[in-house]
């Protein structure tokens, strides 16, 4: 059966890999991943895998080969449950598959993508430059112009692109007053203090005092989604703090928040981030999927061809201001193919004035839509 916490386990492991080399004292790079977007794109791709490749991918996604049908159905119902579209909150999730018309992809695979993922499927000639434009224009549309381009080019052997886009725009349940926003300072990991715009409000908030951190949750209108802020105490080692984001801790934290009066000071910030996830995914245990000679995607492509994942790209965007948050992500899983060759063997002060972790979650499904490490909050 599909493990209900499979996606939060995936989220925590992906976050650990993504932040691993970015907590040095000189670092000021913000990281923002969408675990849910990556999880959805890879789950869609999982349907085309077979053999050991399938076993490894399924395990990283928190299930096994027998659980794939249940995973598809779980995601199908979540896509519906997550969608919100009103004047206060928009949450849109879209999937697409672009397949090279000259390559024999299996209709059974394409049908699963349509049935469970609602994927828009296009058969196009990958040799034509318009194909790249079509793919990028899909991203642009689905993220309301926040991510205008996911791919700079298509490489010679790449014959299929699987896409997931998440777009969120929500007003806070209680907005920060613009006139309360003030110039302030934020302390970087290096100790340097940089100017920021600090927003302020006080009221009742869900709050958690951890061993070496405090956390607070800011709900969006209608309370279906929240932005969780995790602020390490002064002097806490950041790599160690990021390392505490494990599935077990996450579950425990999520049940430990309680309502308290707090004065919240939060910087306005904008993040644009892009990353290639294949090295992280290999470390997490799905290395076979990326091996040109070893990968098995025989449920995706006809005999006489081999397919493997050549790249997993993700771009994210988030803007946090007085009114609320706008955020977007696109993940592309790019599959490369070639004709088969014989395979080689194989009233708390909650003052956010130093680096912090954020999580934008959907409260009904528990899905982590965005997870980030903010080292320098600049606002554009």
QUICOR-V940512 format. One record per residue. N is the residue number from 1. RES is the residue in three letters. SS is DSSP state (h for helix, s for strand, l for the rest). D_CENTER is the distance of its C-alpha to the mean C-alpha in whole Angstrom. Layout:
BEGIN
{{N,RES,SS,D_CENTER} {N,RES,SS,D_CENTER}}
END
This chain:
BEGIN
{{1,UNK,l,23} {2,UNK,l,20} {3,UNK,l,19} {4,UNK,l,17} {5,UNK,l,16} {6,UNK,h,14} {7,UNK,h,11} {8,UNK,h,11} {9,UNK,h,13} {10,UNK,h,10} {11,UNK,h,8} {12,UNK,h,11} {13,UNK,h,12} {14,UNK,h,9} {15,UNK,h,9} {16,UNK,h,13} {17,UNK,h,13} {18,UNK,h,11} {19,UNK,h,13} {20,UNK,l,16} {21,UNK,l,18} {22,UNK,l,17} {23,UNK,l,19} {24,UNK,l,23} {25,UNK,l,25} {26,UNK,l,25} {27,UNK,l,21} {28,UNK,l,20} {29,UNK,l,17} {30,UNK,l,14} {31,UNK,s,11} {32,UNK,s,8} {33,UNK,s,4} {34,UNK,l,1} {35,UNK,h,3} {36,UNK,h,5} {37,UNK,h,5} {38,UNK,h,5} {39,UNK,h,8} {40,UNK,h,9} {41,UNK,h,10} {42,UNK,h,11} {43,UNK,h,13} {44,UNK,h,15} {45,UNK,h,16} {46,UNK,h,17} {47,UNK,l,20} {48,UNK,l,22} {49,UNK,l,22} {50,UNK,l,25} {51,UNK,h,27} {52,UNK,h,25} {53,UNK,h,22} {54,UNK,h,22} {55,UNK,h,22} {56,UNK,h,20} {57,UNK,h,17} {58,UNK,h,18} {59,UNK,h,18} {60,UNK,h,15} {61,UNK,l,14} {62,UNK,l,16} {63,UNK,l,19} {64,UNK,l,22} {65,UNK,h,23} {66,UNK,h,25} {67,UNK,h,22} {68,UNK,h,21} {69,UNK,h,22} {70,UNK,h,21} {71,UNK,h,18} {72,UNK,h,18} {73,UNK,h,20} {74,UNK,h,18} {75,UNK,h,15} {76,UNK,h,18} {77,UNK,h,19} {78,UNK,h,15} {79,UNK,h,15} {80,UNK,h,18} {81,UNK,h,18} {82,UNK,h,15} {83,UNK,l,16} {84,UNK,s,18} {85,UNK,s,20} {86,UNK,l,23} {87,UNK,l,24} {88,UNK,l,22} {89,UNK,s,19} {90,UNK,s,17} {91,UNK,s,14} {92,UNK,s,14} {93,UNK,s,12} {94,UNK,s,13} {95,UNK,s,14} {96,UNK,s,16} {97,UNK,s,18} {98,UNK,s,21} {99,UNK,s,23} {100,UNK,s,26} {101,UNK,l,29} {102,UNK,l,32} {103,UNK,l,30} {104,UNK,l,30} {105,UNK,s,27} {106,UNK,l,28} {107,UNK,h,28} {108,UNK,h,27} {109,UNK,h,24} {110,UNK,h,23} {111,UNK,h,25} {112,UNK,h,22} {113,UNK,h,19} {114,UNK,h,21} {115,UNK,h,23} {116,UNK,h,20} {117,UNK,h,17} {118,UNK,l,19} {119,UNK,l,18} {120,UNK,s,20} {121,UNK,s,22} {122,UNK,s,24} {123,UNK,s,27} {124,UNK,s,27} {125,UNK,l,29} {126,UNK,l,27} {127,UNK,l,30} {128,UNK,l,30} {129,UNK,h,28} {130,UNK,h,27} {131,UNK,h,25} {132,UNK,h,23} {133,UNK,h,23} {134,UNK,h,23} {135,UNK,h,19} {136,UNK,h,18} {137,UNK,h,20} {138,UNK,h,18} {139,UNK,h,15} {140,UNK,h,17} {141,UNK,h,18} {142,UNK,h,15} {143,UNK,l,14} {144,UNK,l,17} {145,UNK,l,18} {146,UNK,l,15} {147,UNK,l,14} {148,UNK,l,17} {149,UNK,l,17} {150,UNK,l,14} {151,UNK,l,17} {152,UNK,l,20} {153,UNK,l,22} {154,UNK,l,22} {155,UNK,l,24} {156,UNK,l,27} {157,UNK,l,26} {158,UNK,s,23} {159,UNK,s,24} {160,UNK,s,21} {161,UNK,s,17} {162,UNK,s,15} {163,UNK,s,12} {164,UNK,s,10} {165,UNK,s,9} {166,UNK,s,8} {167,UNK,s,11} {168,UNK,s,12} {169,UNK,s,15} {170,UNK,s,17} {171,UNK,s,20} {172,UNK,s,21} {173,UNK,l,23} {174,UNK,l,26} {175,UNK,l,25} {176,UNK,l,26} {177,UNK,l,30} {178,UNK,h,30} {179,UNK,h,33} {180,UNK,h,32} {181,UNK,l,29} {182,UNK,s,31} {183,UNK,s,31} {184,UNK,s,30} {185,UNK,s,29} {186,UNK,s,26} {187,UNK,s,27} {188,UNK,l,25} {189,UNK,l,24} {190,UNK,l,28} {191,UNK,l,29} {192,UNK,l,30} {193,UNK,s,29} {194,UNK,s,28} {195,UNK,s,29} {196,UNK,s,26} {197,UNK,s,26} {198,UNK,s,26} {199,UNK,s,26} {200,UNK,s,28} {201,UNK,s,28} {202,UNK,s,30} {203,UNK,s,30} {204,UNK,s,29} {205,UNK,s,26} {206,UNK,s,24} {207,UNK,s,24} {208,UNK,s,24} {209,UNK,s,26} {210,UNK,l,25} {211,UNK,l,27} {212,UNK,l,26} {213,UNK,s,24} {214,UNK,s,24} {215,UNK,s,21} {216,UNK,s,21} {217,UNK,s,19} {218,UNK,s,19} {219,UNK,s,19} {220,UNK,s,19} {221,UNK,h,22} {222,UNK,h,23} {223,UNK,h,21} {224,UNK,l,18} {225,UNK,s,15} {226,UNK,s,15} {227,UNK,s,14} {228,UNK,s,15} {229,UNK,s,17} {230,UNK,s,18} {231,UNK,s,21} {232,UNK,s,22} {233,UNK,l,26} {234,UNK,l,28} {235,UNK,l,29} {236,UNK,l,26} {237,UNK,l,25} {238,UNK,h,21} {239,UNK,h,20} {240,UNK,h,22} {241,UNK,h,20} {242,UNK,h,17} {243,UNK,h,18} {244,UNK,l,19} {245,UNK,l,15} {246,UNK,l,16} {247,UNK,h,16} {248,UNK,h,20} {249,UNK,h,19} {250,UNK,h,16} {251,UNK,h,19} {252,UNK,h,22} {253,UNK,h,20} {254,UNK,h,19} {255,UNK,l,22} {256,UNK,l,24} {257,UNK,l,24} {258,UNK,s,27} {259,UNK,s,28} {260,UNK,s,30} {261,UNK,s,31} {262,UNK,s,29} {263,UNK,s,30} {264,UNK,s,26} {265,UNK,s,26} {266,UNK,s,22} {267,UNK,s,22} {268,UNK,l,21} {269,UNK,s,18} {270,UNK,s,16} {271,UNK,s,13} {272,UNK,s,13} {273,UNK,s,11} {274,UNK,s,11} {275,UNK,s,11} {276,UNK,s,12} {277,UNK,l,11} {278,UNK,h,14} {279,UNK,h,16} {280,UNK,h,13} {281,UNK,h,13} {282,UNK,h,17} {283,UNK,h,17} {284,UNK,h,16} {285,UNK,l,18} {286,UNK,l,18} {287,UNK,h,20} {288,UNK,h,22} {289,UNK,h,20} {290,UNK,h,20} {291,UNK,l,24} {292,UNK,l,26} {293,UNK,l,29} {294,UNK,l,27} {295,UNK,l,24} {296,UNK,l,25} {297,UNK,l,24} {298,UNK,l,27} {299,UNK,l,26} {300,UNK,l,24} {301,UNK,s,27} {302,UNK,l,31} {303,UNK,l,33} {304,UNK,l,34} {305,UNK,s,31} {306,UNK,s,28} {307,UNK,s,25} {308,UNK,s,22} {309,UNK,s,18} {310,UNK,s,19} {311,UNK,s,16} {312,UNK,s,12} {313,UNK,s,11} {314,UNK,s,8} {315,UNK,s,9} {316,UNK,s,8} {317,UNK,s,10} {318,UNK,s,12} {319,UNK,s,15} {320,UNK,s,17} {321,UNK,l,21} {322,UNK,l,24} {323,UNK,l,23} {324,UNK,s,19} {325,UNK,s,16} {326,UNK,s,14} {327,UNK,s,11} {328,UNK,s,9} {329,UNK,s,7} {330,UNK,s,8} {331,UNK,s,8} {332,UNK,s,11} {333,UNK,s,13} {334,UNK,s,17} {335,UNK,s,20} {336,UNK,s,23} {337,UNK,s,26} {338,UNK,s,30} {339,UNK,s,33} {340,UNK,l,33} {341,UNK,l,35} {342,UNK,l,37} {343,UNK,l,34} {344,UNK,l,34} {345,UNK,l,34} {346,UNK,l,30} {347,UNK,l,33} {348,UNK,s,30} {349,UNK,s,30} {350,UNK,s,26} {351,UNK,s,26} {352,UNK,l,23} {353,UNK,l,25} {354,UNK,s,23} {355,UNK,l,20} {356,UNK,s,18} {357,UNK,s,14} {358,UNK,s,12} {359,UNK,s,10} {360,UNK,s,10} {361,UNK,s,11} {362,UNK,s,13} {363,UNK,l,16} {364,UNK,l,18} {365,UNK,l,15} {366,UNK,l,14} {367,UNK,l,10} {368,UNK,s,8} {369,UNK,s,6} {370,UNK,s,5} {371,UNK,s,7} {372,UNK,s,9} {373,UNK,s,13} {374,UNK,s,15} {375,UNK,l,18} {376,UNK,l,20} {377,UNK,l,19} {378,UNK,l,21} {379,UNK,l,21} {380,UNK,l,22}}
END
